[in-house]
Amino acid sequence: MDNPISSPITPDGRWQPGPRHAPFVIAVIALALIMVWLTGMGKNALTVQMMAVDPRLFPWEAFETLQGRVEALASTLAAGQVWRMITPDFLHFSWTHIIFNSVMLWFLGSQVEWMDGRARLIALFVASSLVSNVLQYLVSGPLFGGLSGVVYGILGYCWLSQQRRPRFQFPPALVTFALVWMVVGFTPIPEWIGLGSIANEAHLGGFLAGLVVALVMPPNKKSPTER
């Protein structure tokens, strides 16, 4: 098997795909940026249309217990608002938030789209979104958003799938850093240093979803340059 470091994955000799190799990733980032503008970075009425549950339709006390959150979610889904399981991905509340998520999504997601195919990345995106958003909602209620659950899902997928067939380019320390940051997120430290609350359950749910996708969907036998 060729060493992926010495074997470029794109026809023009670069290991990082260009925009034409990863249109789905470009579309997701573009949509996230558009929604930052349309929602006023989470500050106008459109924001609640993208949350897992519209908090205006339920007394806030309903979100203070797990049973209440489950009932509100069940009512929302029964009303046909299934898009709410995905749309929290496109809510961002600061420029730091959207820039970091976009950079990481491009860095890893573009490699998955080019090396393993767009269908694989879409499946990974949907699985990570569903698990991360539902888990975060069940723990904290509807006031959350961001693509970080998807980013963690792609990272988990890349890390585990890489063990079966090396092909992705990322420093091993990235996984260590991400896992350490996830653990730190469950402590008061982020709030102490002024970062506010972090969607830790979304990170955990996304990462676990990525691992499952890597387990059930084996790597392609050939790279794009070998097809």
Secondary structure, 3 states (H helix, E strand, C coil): CCCCCCCCCCCCCCCCCCHHHCHHHHHHHHHHHHHHHHCCCCCCCHHHHHCCCCHHHCCHHHHHCHHHHHHHHHHHHHCCCHHHHCHHHHCCCCHHHHHHHHHHHHHHHHHHHHHHCHHHHHHHHHHHHHHHHHHHHHHHCCCCCCCHHHHHHHHHHHHHHHHHCCCCCCCHHHHHHHHHHHHHHCCCHHHHCCCCCCCHHHHHHHHHHHHHHHHHCCCCCCCHHHC
